[in-house]
Amino acid sequence: MLTENTVPGNADVDWRTFLPRWSGEWADALPDDEVRDADDEAARRSRWLGFPPASEERIAAMEKRLGRRMPPSYRSFLQVTDGWRHAGGFVWLLAGTADARWHDNASGLADLFEEYLEEDAEPEERREAGVWRRGLQLDVESDATYVLLDPEDVDDDGEWAVYTWASWRADAPERYPDFRAFMEAMFREFHSLRSHRAGGGPEFVNATTRELDARVEDARRDALRGDWERALKTLDEAKGYGRPRAAGLGDQIRRLLGLTYMVYFPGLVTDPRYASELLPPLVAEHAARSHDDAVLTNHLRGADEALTSRARAMLDQVRAGTYRYTAPGPFGAAVDRARELARRGDTDQAWRALIDALPLWQPLGPDHLAPLGWVTDPLLGPLLTPERSRAFLSTPRGGPAGRGVLPGTRPGPAGPGPTGGPGQAPDARPTASSRWKG
């Protein structure tokens, strides 16, 4: 089954802006004591991962040799640099005019993928398996990673889709709609790998990380104002770049939407400030899906013994059905009322008690977006439906940051405006890649 990367390339990407930024951030991220070959050292000193641009004559000769005109984004790329070093973390050299070649099933992968096709496989599945016979291979040096342009998977702009596959990933080939999208994904991969790199080396801070971190902070405020859709879109983009706060913030929204797969609240669940809210849903999902408690311990790496012991005790309560959620302040009082109403079977009024008190709720810390522990409570959790989850997330809360209500004041109208916040005018914030537009 193909893994589809549906993020389109930036149609107006300016290679002369994008590629130098990538090169400079790569050079600045290299530890001084790292062993490098002569080419990489030269790239570091010049702050350029590319090569001299290909002349129109070289591109024309390449197209004559291959018998096809190159797709627009790859062709414009060659006009800036005739090849590329370190495309992501696993392609060390990407082909220019001299090295691009028809794969012609040199790897034998067409036979492998065709063997696994069912007799009633769809034509699209057969076409995808055949990319290994007709694709234009762009990887020259890599960690067993293939990069192929598909001349039969062409969009209305003449762009060819890019397919990548690595045997060690034990996953399906990944499809990108065009060469631009592939290169932008490799830039994200570079950022993600550097952001999560253990050990020494210079701090990974640059123009891209600063811009993304500012957008994460904007997303946090958007979420508290009730504009969760815009917030989640921004957080998912930043997560792709490995920004440290993005996953933990986004997971809070995902869990309230009823999503549990790969929702671990990284970077936050081991913070004692947030334990009362984030541990319960994490523990409950573990109890539902696993009997190996070492898995839970793995998700709590870095936690102190007190928090780990708390998680174990909570796991026992969840398994016994005795876990009871509590919260401080006016929202906590509403939780108690809601539980009693739910116990009596008046679930609609129980839900109303929660949602009406939500503007009074206060976060436990700067990265807390909404009360979450209640979804694990045996009486309160069943109140959440898909429609209610969206209403909950759309409610402004958290005091001034979310235009919720401060303790001691009265809530006013809480209807979301055009972008989710009450009375907030819509705007068009740039995506992280919009800076590469010409």
C-alpha positions in Angstrom: 0.0 0.0 0.0 1.4 3.4 -1.0 2.1 6.0 1.6 0.7 9.3 0.1 2.4 12.5 1.0 -0.5 14.9 0.1 1.3 18.2 0.9 1.8 19.9 -2.5 5.0 21.6 -3.4 5.1 25.4 -3.3 4.3 26.2 -6.9 6.2 29.5 -6.7 9.2 28.2 -4.7 12.3 30.3 -5.3 15.2 27.8 -5.4 17.6 30.8 -5.1 16.1 31.6 -1.7 15.2 28.2 -0.4 18.5 26.3 -1.3 20.9 28.8 0.2 18.9 28.9 3.5 19.0 25.1 3.6 22.7 25.1 3.0 23.5 27.7 5.6 21.4 26.0 8.3 23.1 22.7 7.4 26.5 24.2 7.7 25.7 25.9 11.0 24.4 22.6 12.5 27.7 20.7 12.0 29.8 20.1 15.1 33.3 21.4 14.8 34.8 18.1 15.8 32.7 16.0 13.3 34.7 14.0 10.8 33.8 15.1 7.3 35.1 14.2 3.8 36.6 16.8 1.6 33.4 17.5 -0.3 31.3 18.1 2.9 34.0 20.3 4.4 34.1 22.3 1.2 30.3 22.6 1.3 30.5 23.7 5.0 33.0 26.4 4.2 31.1 27.7 1.2 27.7 27.3 2.9 26.4 25.6 -0.3 25.2 22.1 -0.7 24.7 22.4 -4.4 26.9 22.7 -7.4 27.3 25.2 -10.2 24.0 25.7 -12.2 23.5 23.6 -15.3 23.5 25.5 -18.5 20.6 25.3 -20.9 22.8 23.3 -23.2 23.6 20.7 -20.5 19.9 20.4 -19.6 19.0 20.0 -23.3 21.7 17.4 -23.7 20.3 15.5 -20.7 16.8 15.6 -22.1 18.0 14.3 -25.5 19.9 11.5 -23.8 16.8 10.5 -21.7 14.3 11.2 -24.5 12.0 13.3 -22.3 11.7 16.9 -21.3 12.2 17.2 -17.5 9.3 18.3 -15.3 9.2 22.1 -14.5 10.3 22.0 -10.9 13.2 19.7 -11.5 14.3 21.6 -14.6 14.2 25.0 -12.7 16.2 23.3 -9.9 18.9 22.3 -12.3 19.1 25.9 -13.5 20.2 26.8 -10.0 22.3 23.8 -9.1 23.3 20.7 -11.1 22.7 18.2 -8.3 22.5 18.4 -4.5 24.2 17.0 -1.4 22.4 15.7 1.7 18.8 15.7 0.6 17.3 14.9 4.0 19.1 12.4 6.2 19.5 9.4 3.9 20.2 10.7 0.3 23.7 11.9 0.3 23.9 12.9 -3.4 21.0 13.8 -5.7 21.5 13.6 -9.4 22.1 16.4 -11.7 22.2 16.4 -15.5 25.0 13.8 -15.7 23.7 11.2 -13.2 20.0 11.1 -13.7 19.2 7.8 -15.4 16.2 5.5 -16.1 16.0 2.9 -13.3 14.8 0.1 -15.6 14.3 -2.2 -12.7 18.0 -2.3 -11.9 17.0 -3.0 -8.3 14.6 -5.8 -9.1 12.0 -4.1 -7.0 9.4 -4.2 -9.8 9.4 -8.0 -9.5 9.1 -7.7 -5.7 6.2 -5.3 -5.7 4.4 -6.9 -8.6 4.6 -10.3 -6.8 2.6 -8.9 -3.9 -0.2 -7.6 -6.1 -3.5 -9.3 -5.7 -5.2 -10.7 -8.8 -7.9 -8.1 -8.6 -5.4 -5.2 -7.9 -6.6 -1.8 -9.1 -4.9 -0.3 -12.2 -3.5 2.4 -10.0 -1.8 -0.2 -7.8 -0.3 -1.9 -10.9 0.9 1.5 -12.1 2.6 2.2 -8.8 4.4 -1.1 -8.8 5.6 -0.4 -12.3 7.4 2.8 -11.4 10.6 0.7 -10.9 10.6 -0.2 -14.6 9.9 3.3 -16.0 11.1 5.8 -13.2 13.9 8.3 -13.6 16.4 7.5 -10.8 17.7 10.6 -8.9 19.5 9.0 -6.0 23.2 8.7 -6.7 24.6 8.0 -3.2 22.2 7.0 -0.4 21.5 4.8 2.6 19.7 2.2 0.5 17.1 4.9 -0.3 15.6 5.2 -3.8 14.3 8.4 -5.3 12.4 8.1 -8.6 10.6 10.6 -10.8 7.6 8.9 -12.6 7.0 10.1 -16.2 3.6 8.5 -16.2 2.3 10.1 -13.0 2.0 13.7 -14.4 -0.3 16.5 -13.2 -1.9 19.3 -15.2 1.2 21.5 -14.8 3.5 18.8 -16.3 5.0 17.9 -12.9 6.1 14.3 -12.4 5.4 12.6 -9.0 8.3 11.5 -7.0 8.4 8.0 -5.3 10.9 7.1 -2.5 11.5 3.8 -0.8 14.0 2.5 1.7 14.2 -1.2 2.5 15.2 -0.6 6.1 12.1 1.4 6.8 9.9 -1.7 6.2 7.2 0.6 4.8 5.4 1.2 1.5 6.9 3.6 -1.1 6.1 7.2 -0.4 4.7 9.4 -3.1 5.2 13.2 -3.4 3.1 15.2 -6.0 6.2 16.8 -7.5 9.9 17.4 -7.1 9.3 20.6 -5.1 7.2 18.8 -2.6 10.0 16.1 -2.3 12.7 18.7 -1.6 10.6 20.6 0.9 9.9 17.2 2.7 13.7 16.5 2.7 14.3 19.9 4.3 11.8 19.1 7.0 13.5 15.7 7.5 16.9 17.5 7.9 15.3 19.8 10.5 13.6 16.9 12.3 16.7 14.8 12.5 18.9 17.7 13.7 16.2 18.8 16.3 16.1 15.3 17.8 19.9 14.7 17.6 21.4 13.5 20.9 24.8 14.4 22.1 26.9 17.4 21.4 27.1 19.9 18.6 25.9 23.5 18.2 22.5 24.5 19.4 20.1 24.0 16.5 18.7 27.6 16.2 18.3 29.4 13.0 15.9 31.5 11.0 13.6 28.5 10.2 13.4 27.3 13.8 12.8 30.8 15.1 10.0 31.3 12.7 8.4 28.0 13.4 8.7 28.5 17.2 6.9 31.8 16.9 4.2 30.1 14.9 3.9 27.4 17.6 3.3 30.1 20.1 0.7 31.7 17.9 -1.0 28.3 17.6 -1.1 27.9 21.3 -3.0 31.2 21.6 -5.2 30.2 18.7 -6.1 27.0 20.5 -7.0 28.8 23.7 -9.1 31.2 21.7 -11.0 28.3 20.2 -9.5 28.3 16.8 -8.3 24.7 17.1 -8.3 23.9 13.4 -5.8 26.6 12.5 -3.8 25.7 15.6 -3.6 22.0 14.7 -2.6 22.7 11.2 0.2 25.0 12.4 1.3 22.5 15.0 1.4 19.6 12.6 3.6 21.6 10.2 6.0 22.5 13.1 6.0 18.9 14.3 7.2 17.8 10.8 10.2 20.0 11.4 10.8 18.5 14.8 10.0 21.6 16.9 10.0 20.5 20.5 6.6 21.9 21.7 4.6 21.1 18.6 3.8 17.4 19.2 2.8 17.8 22.9 0.5 20.7 22.1 -1.0 19.1 19.1 -1.6 15.8 20.9 -3.9 17.6 23.4 -6.1 18.7 20.5 -5.9 15.3 18.9 -7.0 13.5 22.1 -10.0 15.7 22.6 -11.0 14.9 19.0 -11.0 11.2 20.0 -7.7 10.3 18.3 -5.5 8.1 20.4 -3.0 6.4 18.0 0.5 7.8 18.6 -0.8 10.4 21.0 1.8 10.5 23.8 2.1 14.2 24.7 5.9 14.2 24.3 7.8 16.7 26.3 4.8 17.5 28.5 3.6 14.2 30.1 6.7 13.9 32.2 6.4 17.5 33.5 4.8 17.3 37.0 2.8 20.5 36.3 0.7 18.7 33.7 0.6 15.2 35.2 -3.0 15.4 36.6 -4.3 16.2 33.1 -2.0 14.3 30.7 -1.2 11.1 32.5 -4.9 9.9 32.7 -5.5 9.7 28.9 -2.0 8.2 28.3 -2.5 5.6 31.0 -6.0 4.8 29.9 -4.9 4.2 26.3 -2.1 1.9 27.5 -4.6 0.0 29.7 -6.9 -0.5 26.7 -4.2 -1.7 24.3 -1.3 -3.3 26.1 -0.5 -5.7 28.9 3.2 -4.9 28.9 3.7 -2.1 31.4 7.2 -1.6 30.1 5.6 0.2 27.2 4.1 2.8 29.5 7.4 3.2 31.2 9.0 3.9 27.8 6.5 6.7 27.2 7.6 8.2 30.5 11.3 8.3 29.9 12.9 11.1 31.8 10.2 11.2 34.5 11.2 11.2 38.1 10.3 8.3 40.3 7.4 10.2 41.9 5.7 10.7 38.6 6.4 7.1 37.5 4.9 5.8 40.7 1.9 8.0 40.2 1.4 6.6 36.7 1.5 3.1 38.1 -1.1 3.8 40.7 -3.3 5.5 38.2 -3.0 2.5 35.9 -4.3 0.3 38.7 -7.3 2.7 39.2 -8.1 2.8 35.5 -8.0 -1.0 35.2 -10.2 -1.3 38.2 -12.6 1.3 36.9 -12.1 3.5 40.0 -10.2 6.4 38.5 -12.0 9.7 39.4 -11.0 13.0 37.7 -10.7 16.2 39.8 -9.7 19.7 38.9 -9.2 22.9 40.9 -11.3 26.0 40.9 -14.8 26.7 39.3 -14.2 24.2 36.6 -13.5 21.5 39.2 -16.8 22.3 40.9 -18.5 21.9 37.6 -16.8 18.5 37.1 -18.3 17.3 40.4 -21.8 18.5 39.4 -21.4 16.9 36.0 -20.3 13.5 37.5 -23.3 13.5 39.7 -25.6 14.3 36.8 -24.0 11.6 34.7 -24.4 9.1 37.5 -28.1 9.8 37.6 -28.3 9.3 33.8 -28.8 13.0 32.9 -25.9 13.1 30.4 -27.1 16.1 28.5 -27.1 18.3 31.6 -23.8 16.8 32.7 -22.3 17.9 29.4 -23.9 21.3 29.8 -22.3 21.7 33.2 -18.9 21.0 31.7 -19.1 23.2 28.6 -20.7 26.1 30.5 -17.8 26.1 33.0 -15.1 25.8 30.5 -14.5 29.5 30.0 -13.6 29.6 33.8 -11.0 26.9 33.4 -7.3 27.9 33.9 -4.3 26.1 32.5 -1.8 24.4 34.7 1.1 25.9 32.8 1.9 27.7 29.5 1.6 24.6 27.4 -1.7 23.3 28.7 -4.5 23.9 26.1 -7.5 22.3 27.7 -8.7 20.0 30.5 -8.0 16.4 29.4 -8.1 14.1 32.4 -11.9 14.0 32.5 -12.0 11.9 29.3 -10.6 9.0 31.3 -13.3 9.2 34.1 -15.7 6.3 33.7 -18.7 8.7 34.1 -17.4 11.8 32.3 -15.5 10.2 29.4 -18.6 8.8 27.7 -20.1 12.3 27.5 -17.6 13.2 24.7 -18.9 12.7 21.1 -17.4 14.0 17.9 -19.7 16.9 17.8 -19.1 17.8 21.4 -15.4 17.5 21.1 -15.4 20.2 18.4 -17.7 22.4 20.6 -15.3 21.9 23.5 -12.2 22.8 21.5 -14.0 25.8 20.0 -14.8 27.4 23.4 -12.5 30.2 24.4 -10.8 29.5 27.7 -7.7 30.0 29.8 -8.2 33.7 30.8 -6.7 36.5 28.8 -4.6 34.3 26.5 -7.7 32.6 25.3 -10.2 35.4 26.1 -11.8 33.1 28.6 -13.1 34.3 31.8 -10.9 35.2 34.8 -12.0 33.8 38.2 -14.4 36.2 39.9 -15.8 37.6 36.7 -18.9 36.7 34.8 -18.7 34.9 31.4 -20.0 36.9 28.4 -21.1 35.6 25.0 -18.6 33.0 23.9 -19.4 32.5 20.3 -16.4 32.0 18.0 -15.7 34.7 15.3 -14.7 34.1 11.7 -11.5 32.3 12.6 -12.6 30.7 15.9 -11.9 33.5 18.4 -14.8 35.7 19.4 -14.9 38.8 17.2 -11.4 37.9 15.7 -11.0 39.0 12.1 -9.8 36.3 9.8 -6.2 36.5 8.6 -3.9 34.7 6.3 -0.8 33.6 8.1 2.1 32.4 6.0 3.1 28.8 6.1 6.7 28.0 7.0 7.5 27.5 3.3 5.9 30.7 2.0 9.2 32.6 2.6 10.5 30.7 -0.5 8.1 32.2 -2.9 9.5 34.4 -5.5 
